[in-house]
Amino acid sequence: MATAKTPVISNQIRRLRFECGELTQQQLADQAGVTRQTIIALEGDKYAPSLELAFRIAAAFGKPLEAVFQYRKP
């Protein structure tokens, strides 16, 4: 099992938000159909998204899934 220091699924959400014209957490949440708290948890590596949510977030950025989320073997 992964520890807090070594998440199994990491992401580039925060970086991509700023690259996309400083998209706010709320704007991304609205586009992905989740709450701002969900985006906060994802950015902090405290939550691993469902496959569907991962695809919705990647689509919001216009990026492939692998450009937003990375998987590391535990």
C-alpha positions as CSV (number, residue, x, y, z in Angstrom):
1,M,0.0,0.0,0.0
2,A,1.2,3.5,-0.8
3,T,2.2,5.9,1.9
4,A,1.4,9.6,1.9
5,K,4.9,10.4,0.7
6,T,4.7,8.0,-2.3
7,P,1.3,8.2,-4.0
8,V,0.6,5.5,-6.5
9,I,-1.3,7.9,-8.8
10,S,0.2,11.4,-9.1
11,N,-1.0,14.2,-11.3
12,Q,-0.1,17.4,-13.0
13,I,-3.4,19.2,-12.3
14,R,-2.0,22.2,-10.6
15,R,0.7,22.9,-13.3
16,L,-1.9,22.4,-16.1
17,R,-4.3,24.8,-14.5
18,F,-1.7,27.5,-14.6
19,E,-0.7,26.6,-18.1
20,C,-4.3,26.9,-19.2
21,G,-4.6,30.6,-18.4
22,E,-4.7,30.2,-14.7
23,L,-7.8,28.1,-14.6
24,T,-9.2,28.2,-11.1
25,Q,-9.9,25.1,-9.0
26,Q,-13.6,26.0,-9.2
27,Q,-13.6,26.4,-13.0
28,L,-11.9,23.0,-13.4
29,A,-14.4,21.4,-10.9
30,D,-17.3,22.8,-12.8
31,Q,-15.9,21.5,-16.1
32,A,-15.3,18.0,-14.6
33,G,-18.6,17.9,-12.7
34,V,-17.1,17.7,-9.2
35,T,-16.7,20.0,-6.2
36,R,-13.7,22.3,-5.7
37,Q,-12.9,20.2,-2.6
38,T,-12.3,17.2,-4.9
39,I,-9.9,19.2,-7.0
40,I,-8.1,20.3,-3.9
41,A,-7.8,16.7,-2.7
42,L,-6.5,15.6,-6.1
43,E,-3.9,18.3,-6.3
44,G,-2.7,17.4,-2.8
45,D,-2.4,13.7,-3.8
46,K,-4.9,12.8,-1.1
47,Y,-7.4,11.3,-3.5
48,A,-7.1,9.0,-6.5
49,P,-9.8,9.7,-9.1
50,S,-12.1,7.1,-10.6
51,L,-11.2,6.3,-14.2
52,E,-14.2,8.3,-15.4
53,L,-13.2,11.4,-13.5
54,A,-9.6,11.1,-14.7
55,F,-10.9,11.1,-18.3
56,R,-13.2,14.1,-17.6
57,I,-10.3,16.1,-16.1
58,A,-8.0,15.2,-19.0
59,A,-10.7,16.3,-21.4
60,A,-11.1,19.6,-19.6
61,F,-7.5,20.3,-20.3
62,G,-7.6,18.9,-23.8
63,K,-4.8,16.5,-22.9
64,P,-4.4,12.7,-23.0
65,L,-4.9,10.9,-19.7
66,E,-1.2,10.2,-19.4
67,A,-0.3,13.9,-19.6
68,V,-2.5,14.6,-16.5
69,F,-2.1,11.4,-14.4
70,Q,0.8,9.1,-13.8
71,Y,0.8,5.7,-12.2
72,R,3.7,4.3,-10.2
73,K,4.0,0.8,-9.0
74,P,3.7,0.6,-5.3
